[in-house]
């Protein structure tokens, strides 16, 4: 059964076992699909790419909160009164 590979670079598990850092470097900072019998088994994601993905997920969650609160009434605040 064919599977979609969501990266530009793929490597076999054998290649990963033989030289993991070379496989990671081959992605030029982007995730790499690791294949088992020509099917994607998992994705190897470099730390910087993973951190960027987590930042994007946080931004999406914050955007949801902002959109939920956009229609709430405003409260006027005078900073000198605080």
C-alpha positions as a Markdown table, in Angstrom:
| # | Residue | x | y | z |
|---|---|---|---|---|
| 1 | Unk | 0.0 | 0.0 | 0.0 |
| 2 | Unk | 1.6 | 3.3 | -1.0 |
| 3 | Unk | 2.3 | 5.9 | 1.6 |
| 4 | Unk | 2.7 | 9.6 | 1.3 |
| 5 | Unk | 6.2 | 10.8 | 2.3 |
| 6 | Unk | 6.0 | 14.4 | 3.7 |
| 7 | Unk | 9.6 | 15.3 | 3.3 |
| 8 | Unk | 12.0 | 16.0 | 0.4 |
| 9 | Unk | 14.7 | 13.6 | 1.9 |
| 10 | Unk | 14.3 | 10.0 | 2.9 |
| 11 | Unk | 16.7 | 7.4 | 4.3 |
| 12 | Unk | 16.5 | 3.8 | 5.2 |
| 13 | Unk | 16.7 | 2.6 | 8.8 |
| 14 | Unk | 20.0 | 0.9 | 7.7 |
| 15 | Unk | 21.4 | 4.2 | 6.6 |
| 16 | Unk | 20.3 | 5.8 | 9.9 |
| 17 | Unk | 21.9 | 3.0 | 11.9 |
| 18 | Unk | 25.2 | 3.3 | 10.0 |
| 19 | Unk | 25.6 | 7.0 | 10.3 |
| 20 | Unk | 22.9 | 8.9 | 12.1 |
| 21 | Unk | 24.5 | 12.4 | 11.9 |
| 22 | Unk | 25.1 | 12.1 | 8.2 |
| 23 | Unk | 21.5 | 11.2 | 7.6 |
| 24 | Unk | 20.4 | 14.2 | 9.8 |
| 25 | Unk | 22.8 | 16.5 | 7.9 |
| 26 | Unk | 21.4 | 15.3 | 4.6 |
| 27 | Unk | 18.1 | 17.1 | 5.4 |
| 28 | Unk | 19.8 | 20.5 | 5.6 |
| 29 | Unk | 17.9 | 21.3 | 8.8 |
| 30 | Unk | 14.6 | 19.9 | 7.7 |
| 31 | Unk | 12.9 | 16.6 | 8.8 |
| 32 | Unk | 13.9 | 13.3 | 7.1 |
| 33 | Unk | 11.5 | 10.4 | 6.5 |
| 34 | Unk | 13.1 | 7.2 | 7.8 |
| 35 | Unk | 11.8 | 4.2 | 5.7 |
| 36 | Unk | 11.4 | 0.6 | 6.7 |
| 37 | Unk | 10.8 | -1.7 | 3.7 |
| 38 | Unk | 10.2 | 1.4 | 1.6 |
| 39 | Unk | 7.4 | 2.6 | 3.9 |
| 40 | Unk | 7.8 | 5.6 | 6.2 |
| 41 | Unk | 8.4 | 4.4 | 9.7 |
| 42 | Unk | 9.0 | 7.7 | 11.4 |
| 43 | Unk | 10.4 | 11.2 | 10.8 |
| 44 | Unk | 13.7 | 12.4 | 12.1 |
| 45 | Unk | 13.3 | 16.0 | 13.0 |
| 46 | Unk | 16.4 | 18.2 | 13.9 |
| 47 | Unk | 16.2 | 20.1 | 17.2 |
| 48 | Unk | 15.9 | 23.5 | 15.5 |
| 49 | Unk | 13.1 | 22.4 | 13.2 |
| 50 | Unk | 11.3 | 20.8 | 16.2 |
| 51 | Unk | 11.6 | 24.0 | 18.2 |
| 52 | Unk | 10.2 | 26.0 | 15.3 |
| 53 | Unk | 7.2 | 23.6 | 15.0 |
| 54 | Unk | 6.5 | 23.9 | 18.7 |
| 55 | Unk | 6.6 | 27.8 | 18.4 |
| 56 | Unk | 4.2 | 27.6 | 15.5 |
| 57 | Unk | 1.8 | 25.4 | 17.5 |
| 58 | Unk | 2.0 | 27.8 | 20.4 |
| 59 | Unk | 1.2 | 30.7 | 18.0 |
| 60 | Unk | -1.8 | 28.8 | 16.7 |
| 61 | Unk | -3.1 | 28.3 | 20.2 |
| 62 | Unk | -2.6 | 31.9 | 21.1 |
| 63 | Unk | -4.4 | 32.9 | 17.9 |
| 64 | Unk | -7.4 | 30.8 | 18.9 |
| 65 | Unk | -7.6 | 32.7 | 22.2 |
| 66 | Unk | -7.3 | 36.1 | 20.5 |
| 67 | Unk | -10.1 | 35.2 | 18.1 |
| 68 | Unk | -12.3 | 34.0 | 21.0 |
| 69 | Unk | -11.7 | 37.2 | 22.9 |
| 70 | Unk | -12.1 | 39.7 | 20.0 |
| 71 | Unk | -15.9 | 40.2 | 20.6 |
| 72 | Unk | -15.6 | 40.6 | 24.3 |
| 73 | Unk | -16.4 | 44.1 | 25.6 |
| 74 | Unk | -13.5 | 46.4 | 26.2 |
| 75 | Unk | -12.7 | 47.7 | 29.7 |
| 76 | Unk | -11.2 | 51.2 | 29.9 |
| 77 | Unk | -8.2 | 51.4 | 32.2 |
| 78 | Unk | -6.4 | 54.5 | 33.4 |
| 79 | Unk | -2.9 | 53.5 | 34.3 |
| 80 | Unk | -2.5 | 56.3 | 36.9 |
| 81 | Unk | -5.5 | 54.8 | 38.8 |
| 82 | Unk | -3.7 | 51.5 | 39.2 |
